[in-house]
Amino acid sequence: MRPAFLGLLLATAVLYFWNLTASGWANAFYSAAVQAGSVSWKAMFFGSSDSANFITVDKPPLSLWPMALSARLFGLSSFSVLAPQVLMGVGTVATVYATVRRRFTPLAGLVAGAALALTPVAALMFRFNNPDALLVLLLTLAAYGTVRATETASTRWLVFVGVMFGLGFLTKTLQAFLVLPAFALVYLVCAPTNPGRRFLQLLYGTLAMLAAGGWWVAIVELMPASARPYIGGSQDNSFLSLTFGYNGFGRITGDETGSVGGGGGRAGGGGGGMWGSTGITRLFDGDIGGQIAWLMPAALILLLFGLWATRRHPRTDSARIGFLVWGGWLLSTALTFSFMSGIFHQYYTVALVPAVAALVGMGADGLWRARHRLPYAAVLAVTVAVTAWWAHQLLGRSSQFVPWLRNAVLIGGVLAAIALLLAGRIPGRPGRRIATVAGLTALAAGLAGPAAYALDTVSTGHSGSIVTAGPAVRSGGFGGRGGFPGGAGGFPGGNRNGGQNGTFPGFPGTGTGTGGTNGGGMPNFPGGTRNGTGTGSTGTFPGFPGGTGTGSTGESRDGRTGRGGFGGGMGGGGMGGLLNGARVSSEVADLLKQDAGKYTWVAAAVGSQNQASYQLASGEPVMALGGFNGSDPSLSLDGFKQLVKEGKVHWFIGGGGFGGMGGGSMGGSNYSSEITSWVESTYTAKTVGSTTLYDLTAAPKSPGL
């Protein structure tokens, strides 16, 4: 099995590295911080958006450090930024395999690893520079450590788990703790030692977590504000308020001052405000289903059956421990995502992938080895049939994408289910052969849909703040709606750039795609409108579409031209540069580079996505007024006037932020709007291409300095 395991890792690496640079800077917001960290150790430490350390990104910096180190070693490029994410994906596959393999067969580990690698949202986020890739790797390592610790009541492994959670906190704050209660409860109940020692060991793990995650927070909170950059995303320059507010409980309640939602404002949409309908079916609806839900019904069935099958096993049974760890992960995270009212993006669901994959691998392995008994063969057959039917439904949401695959998956899955049910009734070699063919067919039927979506994902580039895997779906949008969630149609999202011609023959290519022991209950069971049409390559792979594809109503998939007046404008990207950066011409980049050494910031722009585009194009520090949303009170008008008077800022770039308004309408600060108004009334505008610039070193057109 070792060659097969190494082959799985190699195949994952090839899949994820393929066409990697088609995404360019991916999320320019984080790439700009990587660029800053590659030239300034201080910027790298704090996670600053620029090397002059004006403001940080709205997350802790750990996920930026591997990318910044890669850029320092190999030079700043799309590949050096994204390659660490790919390696994290390969590491996550290896960790899931190792965790499942401890108690189940190597085949179970291989199935789990393959299911993880081929899940569309994993193929997206392990090739993207958001913090989610590192977070998922760290949580998977925490799951591995929990299994190891619970098997032998190991303090050492429990401390390891604490360190992983601490590092997870430094990656994406409180999201890392969604699975913590479940893991702690599993250890407290199942570890083979007395209760007093279990509590004491959990205390050691907690202390390790606090140390691993708290040292950086302590430095930032104790350091004078004048000696560090402003904490982006906060309204009071405090990382703790960012953690528990905008990035914490605000995501649950929707009360996120300064965010797109506007301090809890819910502009429509079934309980989820602007971020789509909430409820138990949220993760199965719309285009969210195509990201993660392919194997979720199977995972839930196999979780229930695994717990039932091990119900009479000892408290410390390692098979049940595995189901509890991964099942606790799946349920705690899925329920949170289903009912949270704050900011929710489809790609968040990558946090569910390891749990889904592990449960499928473990459950399928146990049922496969007990298939000679009719009840277990029936459960296995039902699981296969349900998985095939659900894939048929998901593929129906993108009916123009590989149209023959939908019925092939359904027919193959149903036939495999029938054969698995009957194979155990046929004695000898014929029965075993039928079962083997049926098992392989079932595996192919279960993975064909997500694999096709994953291949489509890697064959095209993705950029911006809101990205999705796979082709456009009929219901489109967010949470089953077109456009911006909750009916605010026309708010554009991130790019889905066209891939190279012939990257994967027949997939859409050129142009922009818009938009233990026996017994105990189970024998042998181990204890806007998405209307940007994308032209594709003709392709030679039979049945895979080449031509154009249209989505449904709601958003402009290219992140620029949505309805409702929030298009790029003045050089900005989607929503005035809020969700996707600006297109920067070479003339503008050259202009910013002129005499760059004379200034602390070559330019100032409202909103971090807007700022990031100009900084990456010029290679020089650009000030992000108001942070990501343009709504942080990072610099007052008087403070900006003083910087201009001191000659520290050369240009002001028009547009950006929430329609250039600076975020006041979203419940945050009006500072950016005030600065914009002052610049526009004081200095003469200069248009270079589609970009409006103001030279802050020129004489004012009216008194004001």
C-alpha positions in Angstrom: 0.0 0.0 0.0 2.9 2.4 0.4 3.4 2.9 -3.3 -0.4 3.6 -3.6 -0.2 6.1 -0.8 2.8 7.9 -2.3 1.0 7.8 -5.7 -2.0 9.5 -4.0 0.2 12.3 -2.7 1.9 12.7 -6.1 -1.4 12.8 -7.9 -2.7 15.4 -5.5 0.4 17.5 -6.0 0.1 17.3 -9.8 -3.6 18.2 -9.7 -3.1 21.1 -7.4 0.1 22.5 -9.1 -1.5 22.2 -12.5 -2.2 25.6 -14.1 -1.5 27.2 -10.7 -0.4 30.6 -11.9 -3.6 31.1 -13.9 -5.0 32.7 -10.7 -2.4 35.4 -10.8 -2.4 37.1 -7.4 -5.5 35.2 -6.4 -6.8 37.3 -3.5 -4.8 40.5 -4.0 -5.6 41.5 -0.5 -3.4 38.8 1.0 -0.9 38.9 -1.9 -0.2 42.5 -1.1 0.5 41.6 2.5 2.8 38.9 1.3 4.6 41.4 -0.9 5.0 43.7 2.1 6.3 40.9 4.3 8.8 39.9 1.7 10.6 43.2 2.0 9.8 44.2 5.7 10.2 41.8 8.6 8.0 44.1 10.7 5.3 44.0 8.0 5.6 40.2 8.0 5.3 39.9 11.8 2.2 42.0 12.0 0.6 41.0 8.7 0.6 44.5 7.3 -0.9 45.4 4.0 2.1 47.5 3.1 5.8 47.6 3.9 5.4 51.0 5.6 3.1 49.4 8.1 0.0 51.6 7.9 -2.6 48.9 8.6 -2.8 45.1 8.9 -5.0 42.6 7.1 -8.2 41.7 9.1 -6.8 38.4 10.2 -3.8 37.3 12.4 -0.7 36.8 10.3 0.3 33.1 10.5 -1.1 32.1 7.2 0.9 34.9 5.5 4.3 33.8 6.9 4.8 30.7 4.7 3.9 32.7 1.6 6.1 35.7 2.6 9.1 33.3 3.3 8.5 31.6 0.0 8.5 35.1 -1.7 11.8 36.0 0.1 13.4 32.7 -1.0 12.1 32.5 -4.6 11.1 36.1 -5.4 7.6 37.5 -5.5 5.4 35.8 -8.0 2.1 34.1 -8.3 3.8 30.7 -8.0 5.8 31.6 -4.9 2.7 32.9 -3.2 0.4 29.9 -4.1 2.9 27.0 -3.9 2.8 26.8 -0.1 -1.0 26.4 -0.2 -0.6 23.4 -2.5 1.9 21.8 -0.1 -0.6 22.3 2.7 -3.2 20.5 0.6 -0.8 17.5 0.1 0.0 17.6 3.8 -3.7 17.5 4.7 -4.3 14.5 2.4 -1.4 12.7 4.1 -2.7 13.5 7.6 -6.2 12.3 6.9 -4.7 9.1 5.4 -2.5 8.6 8.5 -5.4 9.2 10.9 -7.8 6.8 9.2 -5.1 4.2 8.7 -4.4 3.9 12.4 -7.5 1.9 13.0 -8.8 1.0 9.6 -7.3 -0.6 6.5 -5.0 1.2 4.1 -7.8 1.1 1.5 -9.9 3.2 3.9 -7.1 5.8 4.1 -6.7 5.9 0.4 -10.5 6.4 -0.2 -10.5 9.2 2.4 -7.5 10.9 0.9 -8.8 10.7 -2.6 -12.2 12.0 -1.5 -10.5 15.0 0.1 -8.3 15.8 -2.8 -11.2 15.6 -5.3 -13.6 17.7 -3.3 -14.1 20.9 -5.4 -13.7 23.4 -2.7 -10.5 21.7 -1.6 -9.2 21.9 -5.2 -10.0 25.6 -5.0 -8.7 26.6 -1.6 -5.5 24.6 -1.6 -4.6 26.6 -4.7 -5.6 30.0 -3.2 -4.0 32.3 -0.8 -6.7 32.8 1.8 -6.0 31.5 5.4 -8.3 28.5 5.0 -5.6 26.2 3.6 -3.4 26.5 6.7 -6.3 26.4 9.0 -7.6 23.1 7.6 -4.1 21.5 7.8 -3.7 22.6 11.4 -7.2 21.3 12.4 -6.5 18.0 10.6 -3.2 17.7 12.5 -5.2 18.4 15.7 -7.6 15.6 14.8 -4.7 13.2 14.3 -3.2 14.3 17.6 -6.6 13.8 19.4 -6.9 10.3 18.0 -3.3 9.5 19.1 -3.8 11.0 22.6 -7.1 9.3 23.2 -5.8 5.9 22.2 -3.1 5.9 24.9 -4.0 8.8 27.3 -0.9 10.6 26.1 -0.2 13.9 27.6 2.4 14.6 24.9 -0.1 14.2 22.1 -2.7 16.3 23.9 -0.1 19.1 24.2 0.5 18.7 20.5 -3.3 19.2 19.9 -3.2 22.3 22.1 -0.4 23.8 20.0 -2.3 23.1 16.8 -5.3 24.9 18.1 -3.2 27.8 19.2 -1.6 28.1 15.8 -5.1 27.7 14.2 -6.2 30.7 16.2 -3.2 32.7 14.8 -4.5 31.7 11.4 -8.2 32.5 11.5 -9.0 33.3 15.1 -12.1 31.8 16.6 -13.0 29.5 13.6 -10.2 27.3 14.8 -12.2 26.6 18.0 -15.4 25.3 16.4 -14.2 21.7 16.7 -12.4 22.2 20.1 -15.3 21.3 22.3 -16.0 18.1 20.4 -12.3 17.0 20.6 -12.1 17.8 24.3 -15.3 15.9 25.0 -14.0 12.8 23.1 -10.8 12.8 25.1 -12.6 13.4 28.4 -15.0 10.5 27.8 -12.9 7.9 25.9 -9.2 8.2 27.1 -8.0 5.1 28.9 -7.1 6.7 32.2 -8.9 7.9 35.3 -11.1 11.0 35.2 -8.8 13.1 37.3 -5.8 12.6 35.1 -8.0 13.3 32.0 -9.0 16.7 33.4 -5.4 17.5 34.3 -4.2 16.5 30.8 -6.8 18.7 29.2 -5.5 21.6 31.4 -2.0 21.0 30.0 -3.4 21.0 26.5 -5.2 24.3 27.2 -2.0 25.9 28.5 -0.2 24.8 25.4 -2.9 26.3 23.3 -2.8 29.6 25.1 1.0 29.8 24.8 1.0 28.9 21.1 -1.8 31.3 20.2 -1.4 34.0 22.8 2.2 35.1 22.5 1.6 37.1 19.4 -1.6 38.6 20.7 0.2 39.7 23.9 2.9 41.5 22.0 0.4 43.3 19.8 -1.9 44.3 22.7 0.9 45.5 24.9 2.8 47.4 22.3 2.0 51.1 22.0 -0.3 51.8 19.0 2.2 54.3 17.7 4.8 51.5 17.3 2.8 49.2 15.2 0.3 49.3 12.3 -3.4 49.8 12.9 -5.3 46.5 13.4 -7.4 46.2 10.2 -11.0 45.2 10.6 -11.3 46.7 14.1 -13.1 49.9 15.0 -10.8 50.6 18.0 -7.3 49.4 16.9 -7.6 46.3 19.1 -6.9 42.8 18.0 -9.1 41.4 20.8 -12.1 43.4 19.6 -11.4 42.2 16.1 -11.3 38.6 17.4 -14.5 38.7 19.3 -16.4 41.2 17.1 -15.9 41.4 13.4 -14.1 38.1 13.1 -15.9 36.4 16.0 -19.4 36.5 17.3 -20.3 39.0 14.7 -20.0 36.2 12.1 -22.7 34.3 14.1 -25.1 37.1 14.8 -24.5 39.3 11.8 -23.6 42.3 13.9 -20.4 43.2 12.2 -19.8 46.9 12.4 -18.0 48.2 9.4 -18.6 45.2 7.3 -20.6 44.8 4.0 -23.6 43.8 6.1 -23.4 47.2 7.9 -23.5 46.5 11.6 -26.1 43.8 11.5 -28.1 45.3 8.7 -29.9 42.5 6.9 -30.9 43.6 3.4 -33.2 40.6 2.8 -32.9 36.9 2.5 -34.5 34.3 4.7 -32.8 34.7 8.0 -29.3 35.0 6.7 -29.4 38.7 5.8 -27.2 39.6 2.9 -25.4 36.2 3.1 -28.2 34.0 2.0 -30.8 31.9 3.8 -29.8 30.1 6.9 -31.1 26.7 8.0 -30.3 23.0 8.0 -30.2 22.7 4.2 -27.9 25.7 3.6 -24.8 23.6 2.8 -26.8 21.6 0.3 -28.5 24.5 -1.5 -27.5 26.5 -4.5 -23.8 26.6 -5.5 -22.8 25.8 -2.0 -23.8 22.2 -2.6 -21.4 21.9 -5.5 -18.5 23.0 -3.3 -18.8 20.4 -0.5 -22.0 18.4 -0.4 -21.3 15.6 -2.9 -20.4 13.1 -0.1 -22.1 14.7 2.8 -25.2 12.4 2.8 -22.9 9.4 2.7 -20.8 10.8 5.5 -23.8 11.4 7.7 -25.2 7.9 7.0 -21.9 6.3 7.7 -21.4 8.3 10.9 -24.7 7.1 12.3 -24.0 3.5 11.2 -20.5 3.6 12.6 -21.7 4.8 16.0 -24.4 2.1 16.0 -22.0 -0.6 14.9 -19.6 0.2 17.8 -22.3 0.8 20.4 -21.3 -2.3 22.4 -17.6 -1.8 22.1 -15.5 -0.7 25.1 -15.5 3.0 26.1 -11.9 3.2 24.8 -12.5 1.5 21.5 -10.4 3.2 18.9 -12.8 2.7 16.0 -15.5 4.6 17.8 -13.0 7.3 18.8 -12.3 7.9 15.1 -16.0 8.3 14.4 -16.5 10.6 17.3 -13.6 12.8 16.4 -14.5 13.2 12.8 -18.2 13.2 13.4 -17.8 15.9 16.1 -15.8 18.0 13.6 -18.5 17.6 10.9 -21.5 18.3 13.0 -20.1 21.2 15.0 -18.8 23.0 12.0 -21.7 22.2 9.7 -24.3 23.4 12.2 -22.4 26.7 12.8 -22.1 27.4 9.0 -25.8 26.5 8.5 -27.2 29.0 11.0 -24.6 31.8 11.2 -26.2 35.1 10.1 -23.0 37.1 9.5 -20.6 37.0 6.6 -20.6 33.6 4.9 -18.7 32.6 1.8 -19.0 29.3 -0.1 -15.3 28.6 0.3 -15.7 28.4 4.1 -17.0 24.9 3.5 -13.4 23.7 2.9 -13.3 23.4 6.7 -15.7 20.4 6.4 -13.7 18.4 3.8 -11.4 16.4 6.0 -14.2 15.2 8.3 -16.4 14.2 5.3 -13.6 12.4 3.6 -12.5 10.5 6.8 -16.0 9.4 7.6 -16.6 8.1 4.1 -13.3 6.2 4.1 -13.9 4.6 7.6 -17.5 3.8 7.1 -17.1 2.4 3.6 -14.2 0.2 4.8 -16.2 -1.2 7.7 -19.3 -1.9 5.5 -17.2 -3.4 2.8 -15.6 -6.0 5.1 -19.0 -6.9 6.5 -20.9 -7.0 3.2 -21.4 -10.8 3.4 -24.2 -10.1 6.0 -27.4 -8.8 4.4 -28.1 -5.9 6.8 -24.7 -4.4 6.2 -24.8 -5.0 2.5 -28.1 -3.2 2.4 -26.7 -0.2 4.2 -23.7 -0.1 1.9 -26.1 -0.3 -1.1 -28.3 2.4 0.2 -25.3 4.7 0.8 -24.0 4.1 -2.8 -27.5 4.7 -4.3 -28.1 7.9 -2.2 -24.6 9.2 -3.2 -25.3 8.6 -6.9 -28.7 10.2 -6.7 -27.4 13.2 -4.9 -24.6 13.6 -7.5 -27.2 13.4 -10.2 -29.1 16.3 -8.5 -25.9 18.5 -8.1 -24.8 17.9 -11.7 -28.3 18.9 -12.8 -27.6 22.4 -11.4 -25.0 22.8 -14.1 -26.7 20.9 -16.8 -24.5 22.2 -19.6 -21.4 21.0 -17.9 -20.4 17.4 -19.1 -24.1 16.6 -19.7 -23.5 12.9 -20.2 -22.0 12.5 -16.7 -25.1 13.1 -14.8 -27.0 10.0 -16.0 -23.9 7.9 -16.1 -23.3 8.6 -12.4 -26.8 7.7 -11.5 -27.0 4.5 -13.6 -23.6 3.4 -12.5 -24.4 4.0 -8.8 -27.7 2.2 -8.9 -26.3 -0.8 -10.7 -23.4 -0.9 -8.3 -25.8 -0.7 -5.3 -27.8 -3.6 -6.7 -24.7 -5.7 -7.4 -23.3 -5.0 -3.9 -26.6 -6.2 -2.4 -26.6 -9.4 -4.4 -22.9 -10.2 -4.4 -22.9 -11.6 -0.9 -25.7 -14.0 -1.8 -23.5 -15.6 -4.6 -21.0 -18.0 -3.1 -17.3 -18.4 -4.1 -15.2 -16.5 -6.6 -18.1 -15.2 -8.8 -19.6 -13.4 -5.8 -16.2 -11.9 -4.9 -15.6 -10.8 -8.5 -19.0 -9.2 -8.7 -18.4 -7.4 -5.4 -15.1 -6.1 -6.6 -16.4 -4.7 -9.8 -19.4 -3.3 -8.0 -17.2 -1.7 -5.4 -15.0 0.0 -8.0 -18.0 1.2 -9.9 -19.5 2.6 -6.7 -16.3 4.4 -6.0 -16.2 5.8 -9.5 -19.8 6.9 -9.3 -19.3 8.6 -6.0 -16.2 10.5 -7.0 -16.9 11.3 -10.7 -19.0 14.4 -10.0 -16.7 16.1 -7.6 -13.7 15.1 -9.7 -15.2 16.7 -12.8 -15.9 19.9 -10.7 -12.3 19.8 -9.3 -10.8 19.4 -12.8 -12.9 22.4 -14.0 -11.6 24.3 -11.0 -8.0 23.7 -11.6 -8.3 24.4 -15.3 -9.3 28.0 -14.7 -8.0 30.8 -12.6 -9.8 32.4 -9.6 -9.2 35.8 -8.1 -10.9 38.2 -5.8 -12.5 38.0 -2.4 -15.4 35.7 -3.2 -14.5 32.6 -5.3 -16.3 29.4 -6.0 -15.2 26.0 -7.3 -16.7 24.3 -10.4 -18.9 25.6 -13.2 -21.7 28.1 -12.8 -24.9 26.5 -11.5 -28.5 27.1 -12.5 -29.5 28.5 -9.1 -26.3 30.6 -9.0 -25.4 33.3 -6.6 -25.1 32.8 -2.9 -27.2 30.5 -0.8 -29.2 29.5 -3.9 -29.7 33.1 -5.1 -28.3 34.9 -8.0 -26.1 37.8 -7.3 -25.5 39.2 -3.8 -27.1 37.1 -1.1 -30.5 38.2 0.2 -31.6 39.7 -3.1 -29.2 42.6 -3.3 -28.7 41.7 -6.9 -25.8 42.8 -8.9 -23.0 42.9 -6.4 -20.2 41.3 -8.2 -17.8 38.8 -6.7 -14.5 37.4 -7.5 -13.0 36.5 -10.8 -13.0 33.1 -12.4 -10.4 33.7 -15.0 -10.2 31.6 -18.1 -7.6 28.8 -18.2 -5.1 28.2 -20.8 -6.2 26.6 -24.1 -5.8 22.9 -23.8 -5.1 22.8 -20.1 -7.6 20.0 -19.6 -8.8 19.1 -23.0 -12.5 19.7 -23.3 -12.9 21.7 -20.1 -13.7 25.3 -20.5 -10.4 26.9 -21.4 -9.6 30.1 -23.1 -11.3 33.3 -22.2 -13.0 34.3 -18.9 -15.4 32.0 -17.3 -17.8 34.3 -15.8 -18.6 34.7 -13.3 -10.5 -4.0 16.9 -12.3 -7.1 17.3 -15.2 -9.0 16.0 -18.6 -8.8 17.6 -20.1 -6.0 19.5 -22.8 -5.4 16.9 -20.9 -5.5 13.6 -18.8 -8.5 12.5 -15.4 -7.5 11.3 -16.0 -3.9 11.9 -12.9 -2.5 13.5 -13.3 -1.1 16.9 -26.2 40.2 -10.1 -26.5 37.9 -13.2 -23.9 35.3 -13.7 -24.1 36.3 -17.3 -20.5 36.7 -18.3 -20.2 34.0 -20.9 -16.9 32.2 -21.0 -15.6 30.9 -24.2 -13.9 27.5 -23.8 -11.5 25.5 -25.9 -12.9 23.1 -28.3 -11.2 20.2 -26.5 -10.8 16.6 -27.4 -11.9 14.8 -24.3 -15.2 13.2 -25.3 -18.3 14.9 -23.9 -16.5 17.7 -22.0 -17.9 21.0 -23.1 -15.8 23.6 -24.9 -18.0 26.5 -25.8 -19.8 29.1 -23.8 -21.8 28.6 -20.6 -24.2 31.0 -19.0 -25.2 31.1 -15.4 -28.3 32.3 -13.8 -29.4 35.7 -12.5 -27.7 37.7 -10.0 -24.0 38.7 -10.4 -21.4 39.5 -12.9 -18.9 36.7 -12.5 -16.0 38.8 -13.6 -16.3 40.9 -10.5 -16.7 44.3 -12.2 -19.9 45.1 -13.9 -22.7 44.1 -11.7 -26.0 45.9 -11.7 -27.1 48.4 -9.1 -24.3 50.9 -9.7 -21.6 49.1 -7.8 -19.3 48.3 -10.6 -15.6 49.1 -10.9 -15.7 52.7 -11.6 -12.6 55.0 -11.4 -10.2 52.1 -11.8 -11.7 50.0 -9.1 -12.7 46.4 -9.2 -16.0 44.8 -8.0 -18.1 47.1 -5.7 -15.6 49.9 -6.3 -12.7 47.7 -5.5 -14.2 46.1 -2.3 -14.5 42.6 -3.5 -11.9 42.5 -6.3 -9.0 44.7 -7.1 -8.5 47.2 -9.9 -7.0 46.7 -13.3 -3.8 48.8 -13.2 -2.3 49.9 -16.4 1.4 50.0 -17.0 1.2 53.8 -17.3 -0.3 54.1 -13.8 2.3 51.7 -12.4 5.1 53.6 -13.9 3.7 56.9 -12.6 3.6 55.5 -9.1 7.2 54.3 -9.3 8.5 57.8 -10.2 10.5 59.2 -7.3 9.1 56.4 -5.1 12.1 56.7 -2.7 11.0 60.2 -1.7 7.8 59.0 -0.1 6.7 56.7 2.7 3.7 55.7 0.6 3.6 56.3 -3.2 -0.2 56.5 -3.0 -3.2 56.2 -0.8 -6.4 54.4 -1.8 -9.7 53.6 -0.1 -10.1 49.9 0.6 -7.5 47.2 0.8 -8.4 45.4 -2.4 -8.1 48.6 -4.3 -4.8 49.4 -2.6 -3.4 45.9 -3.2 -3.8 46.2 -6.9 -1.7 49.3 -7.2 0.9 48.1 -4.7 1.4 44.8 -6.5 1.6 46.6 -9.8 4.2 49.1 -8.7 6.0 47.1 -6.0 5.9 50.1 -3.8 3.9 50.7 -0.5 0.4 52.0 -1.0 -1.8 53.1 2.0 -5.1 51.3 2.4 -7.4 53.9 3.9 -10.1 52.3 6.0 -8.8 48.8 5.6 -10.6 46.1 3.7 -14.1 47.7 3.7 -12.8 51.3 3.8 -14.7 51.6 7.1 -11.9 51.3 9.7 -11.1 54.6 11.6 -7.4 54.0 10.8 -6.6 57.6 9.9 -8.6 60.8 10.5 -8.8 63.7 8.0 -6.5 65.8 10.2 -4.0 62.9 10.4 -4.1 62.5 6.6 -3.6 66.3 6.1 -0.5 66.1 8.3 1.0 63.3 6.3 0.4 65.2 3.1 1.9 68.3 4.6 5.0 66.3 5.6 5.3 65.0 2.0 4.8 61.3 2.9 2.1 60.5 0.4 2.4 61.2 -3.3 -0.8 60.3 -5.0 -4.4 59.7 -4.0 -6.3 57.1 -6.1 -9.9 57.9 -6.7 -12.6 55.3 -6.3 -12.4 52.3 -4.0 -14.2 51.2 -0.9 -17.9 50.7 -0.9 -18.6 52.7 -4.0 -16.0 55.1 -2.9 -18.0 56.1 0.2 -15.5 54.9 2.7 -17.9 52.7 4.6 -19.9 55.1 6.6 -23.1 53.6 5.3 -22.0 50.2 6.7 -21.9 51.2 10.3 -18.2 52.0 10.4 -16.1 55.1 10.3 -16.6 58.0 7.8 -12.9 58.9 7.9 -12.2 57.6 4.4 -15.2 59.4 2.9 -14.1 62.6 4.5 -10.6 62.2 3.2 -11.9 61.5 -0.3 -14.1 64.5 -0.3 -11.3 66.8 0.9 -8.9 65.5 -1.8 -11.5 65.9 -4.5 -12.2 69.5 -3.5 -8.6 70.5 -2.9 -6.6 68.9 -5.7 -7.0 68.7 -9.5 -7.9 65.3 -10.8 -5.7 63.6 -13.4 -7.0 60.8 -15.5 -4.6 58.1 -16.7 -6.4 55.5 -18.7 -9.4 54.7 -16.5 -7.8 55.7 -13.2 -8.4 59.0 -11.5 -5.4 60.3 -9.6 -4.7 63.3 -7.5 -1.1 64.6 -7.0 -0.9 65.5 -3.3 2.5 67.2 -3.9 1.0 69.7 -6.4 -0.4 73.1 -5.4 -4.0 72.9 -4.2 -6.6 74.3 -6.5 -8.1 76.0 -3.4 -6.9 76.7 0.1 -7.2 73.8 2.4 -3.9 72.6 3.7 
